[in-house]
Amino acid sequence: MSSINDLLNLGPKSTSWLAAINIHTRQDLEAMGIVPAYCLLKAQGYPVSLNLLYALYGALHDMPWNHVPPEVKASLQAEVEAFRFG
């Protein structure tokens, strides 16, 4: 199992936040899902921004967060809204 610390885009702060919600490996993040993990962090009061959302996507797709295509960013944002207000 690959540690969350080994994934692209994720530094000490974001990995400690993820560990606080029981995400320690890539498999943990895949199992919970990017949007639920982001929304859970936000709901628990962590100062997350959309950049973390893109970083999580990039981590699972092996791409820098700032290379996530605009249409994917828009889709992720829509998923966050649906998840929060669904």
Contact map, one row per residue, 1 for C-alpha under 8 A:
11100000000000000000000011100000000000000000000000000000000000000000000000000000000000
11110100000000000000000011100000000000000000000000000000000000000000000000000000000000
11111110000000000000000111000000000000000000000000000000000000000000000000000000000000
01111110010000100000001111000000000000000000000000000000000000000000000000000000000000
00111110011100100000000010000000000000000000000000000000000000000000000000000000000000
01111111010000000000000000000000000000000000000000000000000000000000000000000000000000
00111111110000000000000001000000000000000000000000000000001101000000000000000000000000
00000111110000000000000000000000000000000000000000000010011001110000000000000000000000
00000011111000000000000000000000000000000000000000000011011000011000000000000000000000
00011111111111100000000000000000000000000000000000000011001000000000000000000000000000
00001000111111100000000000000000000000000000000000000000000000000000000000000000000000
00001000011111110000000000000000000000000000000000000000000000000000000000000000000000
00000000011111111000000000000000000000000000000000000000000000000000000000000000000000
00000000011111111100000000000000000000000000000000010000000000000000000000000000000000
00011000011111111110000100000000000000000000000000000000000000000000000000000000000000
00000000000111111111000000000000000000000000000000000000000000000000000000000000000000
00000000000011111111100000000000000000001000010000000000000000000000000000000000000000
00000000000001111111111100000000000010001000000000000000000000000000000000000000000000
00000000000000111111111100000000000000000000000000000000000000000000000000000000000000
00000000000000011111111000000000000000000000000000000000000000000000000000000000000000
00000000000000001111111000000000000010011000000000000000000000000000000000000000000000
00000000000000000111111100010000000000000000000000000000000000000000000000000000000000
00010000000000000111111111011000000000000000000000000000000000000000000000000000000000
00110000000000100110011111011000000000000000000000000000000000000000000000000000000000
11111000000000000000001111111000000000000000000000000000000000000000000000000000000000
11110010000000000000001111111100000000000000000000000000000100000000000000000000000000
11000000000000000000000011111110000000000000000000000000000000000000000000000000000000
00000000000000000000011111111111000000000000000000000000000000000000000000000000000000
00000000000000000000001111111111110010000000000000000000000000000000000000000000000000
00000000000000000000000001111111110000000000000000000000000100000000000000000000000000
00000000000000000000000000111111100000000000000000000000000000000000000000000000000000
00000000000000000000000000011111110110000000000000000000000000000000000000000000000000
00000000000000000000000000001111111110000000000000000000000000000000000000000000000000
00000000000000000000000000001101111111000000000000001001100000000000000000000000000000
00000000000000000000000000000000111111100000000000001000000000000000000000010011001000
00000000000000000000000000000001111111110000000000000000000000000000000000000001001000
00000000000000000100100000001001111111111000000000000000000000000000000000000000000000
00000000000000000000000000000000011111111100000100011000000000000000000000000000000000
00000000000000000000000000000000001111111110000000000000000000000000000000000001001100
00000000000000000000100000000000000111111111000000000000000000000000000000000000000000
00000000000000001100100000000000000011111111110100000000000000000000000000000000000000
00000000000000000000000000000000000001111111111100000000000000000000000000000000000000
00000000000000000000000000000000000000111111110000000000000000000000000000000000000000
00000000000000000000000000000000000000011111110000000000000000000000000000000000000000
00000000000000000000000000000000000000001111111000000000000000000000000000000000000000
00000000000000001000000000000000000000001111111100000000000000000000000000000000000000
00000000000000000000000000000000000000000100111110000000000000000000000000000000000000
00000000000000000000000000000000000001001100011111110000000000000000000000000000000000
00000000000000000000000000000000000000000000001111111000000000000000000000000000000000
00000000000000000000000000000000000000000000000111111100000000000000000000000000000000
00000000000000000000000000000000000000000000000111111110000000001000000000000000000000
00000000000001000000000000000000000001000000000111111111000000000000000000000000000000
00000000000000000000000000000000011001000000000011111111100000000000000000010000000000
00000000000000000000000000000000000000000000000001111111110000001101000010000000000000
00000001110000000000000000000000000000000000000000111111111000011100000000000000000000
00000000110000000000000000000000010000000000000000011111111100001000000000000000000000
00000000000000000000000000000000010000000000000000001111111110001001000000000000000000
00000001100000000000000000000000000000000000000000000111111111111001000000000000000000
00000011110000000000000000000000000000000000000000000011111111111000000000000000000000
00000010000000000000000001000100000000000000000000000001111111000000000000000000000000
00000000000000000000000000000000000000000000000000000000111111100000000000000000000000
00000011000000000000000000000000000000000000000000000000011111110000000000000000000000
00000001000000000000000000000000000000000000000000000000011011111011000000000000000000
00000001100000000000000000000000000000000000000000000010011001111111000000000000000000
00000000100000000000000000000000000000000000000000100111111000111111000000000000000000
00000000000000000000000000000000000000000000000000000110000000011111000000000000000000
00000000000000000000000000000000000000000000000000000000000000111111100000000000000000
00000000000000000000000000000000000000000000000000000100110000111111110110000000000000
00000000000000000000000000000000000000000000000000000000000000000011111110000000000000
00000000000000000000000000000000000000000000000000000000000000000001111111000000000000
00000000000000000000000000000000000000000000000000000000000000000000111111100000000000
00000000000000000000000000000000000000000000000000000000000000000001111111110000000000
00000000000000000000000000000000000000000000000000000100000000000001111111111000000000
00000000000000000000000000000000000000000000000000000000000000000000011111111100000000
00000000000000000000000000000000000000000000000000000000000000000000001111111110000000
00000000000000000000000000000000001000000000000000001000000000000000000111111111000000
00000000000000000000000000000000000000000000000000000000000000000000000011111111100000
00000000000000000000000000000000000000000000000000000000000000000000000001111111110000
00000000000000000000000000000000001000000000000000000000000000000000000000111111111000
00000000000000000000000000000000001100100000000000000000000000000000000000011111111100
00000000000000000000000000000000000000000000000000000000000000000000000000001111111111
00000000000000000000000000000000000000000000000000000000000000000000000000000111111111
00000000000000000000000000000000001100100000000000000000000000000000000000000011111111
00000000000000000000000000000000000000100000000000000000000000000000000000000001111111
00000000000000000000000000000000000000000000000000000000000000000000000000000000111111
00000000000000000000000000000000000000000000000000000000000000000000000000000000111111
